[in-house]
Amino acid sequence: MRLGIILVLIVFVLTGVKSVGWLQKKGIFINRWIFGFSAFLIVLIPSVVFPTIPTSVSSTLYLLSGLFAIMFFETGRRMIEKGEIKGMVRADQFPKKGK
């Protein structure tokens, strides 16, 4: 059971990563903040508008929300690697101390 859950989560994360790669390979570059905001709004708006949502619809919305969150972080990671935005400080950015 635990192994199945781990495998499903790995496949879920890889689906988000591969989706970003596929979109960028096709020449579709979506702003990462669109993924970021849609990750929350895709769940928030239907739950505010409709007081009762079927469980299947709610689960689907949560899955899409998670997928968009993964795509948000993957898009950011790719932008950092390309040098389009600043990210975490790398060790090679600092001069080595002479001893």
Backbone as a ProteinNet text record, in pm:
[ID]
protein_1_A
[PRIMARY]
MRLGIILVLIVFVLTGVKSVGWLQKKGIFINRWIFGFSAFLIVLIPSVVFPTIPTSVSSTLYLLSGLFAIMFFETGRRMIEKGEIKGMVRADQFPKKGK
[TERTIARY]
81.9	0	86.5	187.3	274.9	352	398.3	473.5	385.7	260.5	167.7	146.6	132.9	114.6	238.4	355.2	480.9	493.1	461.2	469.9	371.1	250.9	151	198.7	257.1	307.6	424.5	512.2	624.1	572.1	476.6	418.9	347.5	281.2	210.6	308.8	418.3	518.9	583.5	617.6	679.2	583.7	455.2	357.5	361.2	370.6	380.9	509.7	619.9	749.4	750.8	701.7	698.8	601.8	493.9	398.4	462.5	542.1	611.2	710.9	785.2	880.1	811.6	699	625.4	572.4	517.2	466.1	577.4	692.4	802.2	862.3	860	909.5	819	690.7	594.4	597.1	677.2	686.1	581.7	519.8	417.7	481.4	507.8	570.8	467.1	410.7	309	379.6	341.4	398.9	376.9	479.4	468.7	366.6	340.5	243.1	100.9	77.6	-54.1	-76.4	28.4	18.7	0.9	74.7	68.4	-68.6	-125.3	-257.4	-366.6	-354.6	-458.4	-457	-341.5	-335.5	-430.3	-444.4	-535	-676.2	-685.3	-816.9	-902	-839.5	-917.5	-995.8	-952.3	-1026.5	-1111.7	-1059	-1125.7	-1255.8	-1252.6	-1370.9	-1490	-1473.5	-1590.8	-1644.5	-1554.4	-1603.8	-1679	-1648.6	-1721.9	-1854.7	-1851.6	-1971.5	-2074.6	-2027.7	-2117.7	-2096.7	-2197.5	-2180.9	-2160.7	-2221.8	-2203.2	-2146.1	-2030.4	-1963.7	-1950	-1983	-1965.3	-1819.3	-1800.1	-1666.7	-1576.5	-1629.4	-1547.8	-1497.6	-1583.8	-1544.3	-1441.7	-1466	-1373.7	-1236.2	-1233.5	-1106.4	-1033.1	-1107.2	-1045.9	-987	-1058.9	-1007.4	-881.3	-876.7	-756.7	-638.8	-664.9	-557.6	-502.7	-592.1	-548.2	-472	-516.3	-448.1	-306.1	-290.6	-157.5	-69.7	-127.9	-52.5	-5.5	-92.2	-52.6	54	48.7	151.9	287.4	288.5	413.1	464.3	374.8	415.7	468.5	414.1	464.4	610.4	638.9	775.5	870.9	825.2	911.1	942.5	845.5	870.9	973.1	959.9	1056.9	1196.6	1205.1	1334.8	1401.6	1325	1381.3	1426.6	1351.9	1391.3	1519.6	1537	1659.4	1777.7	1759.3	1868.1	1910.4	1815	1846.5	1900	1895.8	1943.4	1844.6	1720	1618.5	1576.4	1582.9	1553.6	1661.2	1674.9	1770.7	1706.6	1788.2	1738.1	1827.1	1847.8	1932.7	2077.3	2152.6	2292.3	2373.7	2453.6	2539.7	2676.2	2745.6	2875.5	2980.2	2968.1	3069	3056.6	2957.4	2942	3033.2	3086.9	3171.1	3317.6	3409.7	3549.9	3594.6	3688.9	3738.7	3834.2	3827.2	3915.5	4054.1	4152	4289.6	4336.7	4398.6	4445.8	4594.9
-119.8	0	126.5	128.2	245.3	263.2	154	160.5	214.5	174.8	224.3	373.9	423.9	567.7	643.8	590.7	655.4	659.1	549.5	544.7	640.9	650.5	743.3	887.1	920.8	1056	1087.7	991.2	1011.8	1035.2	955.2	971.5	1106	1148.6	1277.3	1393.1	1391.7	1497.2	1495.4	1377.3	1368.3	1413.6	1395.2	1442.9	1595.1	1662.8	1808.3	1856.1	1788.8	1826.6	1804.7	1691.2	1661.3	1752	1793	1883.6	2018	2069.7	2196	2179.8	2070.2	2044.7	2031.7	1964.3	1946	2079.6	2161.5	2292.2	2380.8	2381	2465	2413.1	2282.9	2227	2267.6	2280	2323.5	2474.6	2546.9	2691	2767	2699.4	2763	2794.3	2922.5	2965	3041.9	2973.9	3033.7	3093.9	3215	3280	3193.4	3178.9	3088.8	3136.3	3267.8	3318.1	3280.3	3253.2	3202.3	3065	2980.6	2849.6	2866.8	2962	2982.4	3027.1	3126.9	3174.2	3073.2	3005.7	2909.1	2788.7	2759.1	2646.8	2669.6	2795	2823.8	2856.9	2933.4	2979	2867.9	2762.6	2653.7	2577.9	2587.2	2526.2	2629.7	2749.6	2852.2	2900.8	2931.5	2989.2	2892.6	2766.7	2677.8	2652.6	2648.3	2623.3	2743.3	2863.9	2982.3	2994.3	2966.1	2982	2872.3	2748.5	2635.9	2582.6	2591.7	2546.4	2394.9	2319.4	2173.7	2128.7	2068.3	2018.5	1867.7	1790.2	1645.4	1608.7	1498.5	1455.4	1431.3	1376.6	1349.6	1479.2	1580.7	1710.2	1777.1	1770.1	1829.1	1762	1630.4	1558	1594.6	1607.5	1647.8	1787.4	1878.1	2014.3	2015.9	1935.1	1927.6	1868.8	1769.7	1713.2	1816.7	1890.9	1997.4	2106.4	2137.4	2237.3	2191.7	2067.7	2014.2	2012.3	1977.1	1974.6	2114.7	2213.9	2351.2	2401.8	2360.4	2400.6	2342	2217.1	2154.5	2224.3	2259.1	2328.6	2468.4	2534.1	2664.6	2653.8	2557.4	2543.1	2493.8	2409.5	2360.6	2472.5	2557.3	2671	2764.9	2789	2872.1	2811.2	2681.4	2614	2626.5	2610.7	2624.5	2767.4	2864.9	3003.9	3036.3	2979.4	2999.9	2937.3	2817.4	2750.2	2826.8	2891.2	2968.7	3107.4	3146.4	3277.3	3388.7	3354.9	3456.3	3529.4	3461.7	3523.6	3480.5	3556.8	3519.7	3416.7	3323.9	3220	3207.7	3089	3063.2	3095.9	3132.8	3168.6	3041.5	3038.5	2923.7	2949	2844.2	2857.2	2917.4	2898.5	2950.1	3101.2	3165.6	3309.7	3386.6	3320.3	3385.2	3347.7	3443.8	3410	3321	3233.7	3144	3220.7	3190.2	3255	3192.2	3276	3225.4	3191.2	3074.8	3033	3029.7
0	0	0	88.4	95	-34.5	-89.4	-214.4	-327.4	-328.5	-430	-419.5	-296.9	-276.8	-320.3	-285.8	-325.8	-477.2	-542.6	-688.7	-754.5	-700.3	-755.4	-739.9	-625.1	-604.5	-698	-720.1	-812.5	-953.6	-995.9	-1129.5	-1140.3	-1033.3	-1032.2	-1049.9	-976	-987	-1124.9	-1174	-1306.7	-1416.5	-1397.5	-1494.8	-1504.9	-1391.3	-1392.8	-1457.2	-1426.1	-1482.7	-1633.8	-1676.9	-1820.6	-1895	-1829.1	-1894	-1925.7	-1832.1	-1856.5	-1970.3	-1969.8	-2078.1	-2212.5	-2215	-2339.9	-2391.3	-2299.9	-2341.4	-2396.3	-2329.9	-2375.8	-2505.4	-2524.2	-2650	-2766.2	-2739.9	-2842	-2863.5	-2784.3	-2798.3	-2718.9	-2622.4	-2539.3	-2404.1	-2379.7	-2255.6	-2173.6	-2076.3	-1990.1	-1869	-1834.3	-1717.7	-1594.8	-1513.3	-1399.5	-1298	-1293.2	-1198	-1237.2	-1363.1	-1404.6	-1342.6	-1346.4	-1280.1	-1129.1	-1071.5	-926.8	-879.3	-947.1	-907.4	-939	-1051.6	-1086.7	-994.2	-933.2	-839.6	-722	-679.1	-568.3	-615.6	-723.1	-767.5	-825.2	-878.3	-937.2	-829.7	-705.4	-595.4	-523.2	-508.9	-429.9	-493.6	-621.2	-686.9	-688.3	-730.7	-727.7	-586.7	-486.9	-351	-294.4	-342.3	-298.1	-373.7	-502.8	-584.9	-556.1	-543.6	-520.3	-378.9	-293.9	-154.8	-142.8	-231.8	-227.9	-362.4	-354.9	-474.6	-458.5	-562.3	-552	-524.1	-456.2	-416.4	-536.7	-643.3	-761.4	-824.9	-830.6	-887.1	-796.6	-667.1	-571	-579.9	-590.5	-602	-730.1	-838.4	-965.4	-956.4	-892.3	-875.7	-790	-685	-601.5	-678.8	-763.2	-845.5	-943.4	-1008	-1098.7	-1024.3	-903.7	-822.8	-790.6	-752.6	-724.5	-847.8	-960.3	-1085.5	-1124.6	-1108.7	-1139.2	-1042.9	-917.3	-821.6	-861	-902.2	-947.5	-1072.4	-1163	-1284.7	-1253.7	-1151.1	-1108.6	-1064.7	-979.5	-929.5	-1038.1	-1126.7	-1235.1	-1333.4	-1363.4	-1451.3	-1388.4	-1259.3	-1188.3	-1189.2	-1171.1	-1172.6	-1308.4	-1413.2	-1547.7	-1575.1	-1525.2	-1545.1	-1469.2	-1351.5	-1275	-1347.7	-1400.9	-1472.7	-1597.3	-1664.1	-1784	-1750.8	-1623.8	-1583	-1610	-1633.3	-1660.6	-1533.4	-1420.9	-1291.9	-1193.4	-1085	-982.1	-891.2	-850.1	-761.6	-640.4	-598.5	-483.7	-518.2	-419.3	-439.2	-456.3	-561.6	-587	-524.4	-490.4	-424.7	-517.7	-646.8	-739.4	-761.7	-701.6	-715	-620.1	-518.8	-420.1	-442.7	-424.7	-437.5	-322.5	-352.6	-247.1	-156.8	-30.2	66.1	57.8	51.5	49.3	189.1	204	336.1	341.2
[MASK]
+++++++++++++++++++++++++++++++++++++++++++++++++++++++++++++++++++++++++++++++++++++++++++++++++++

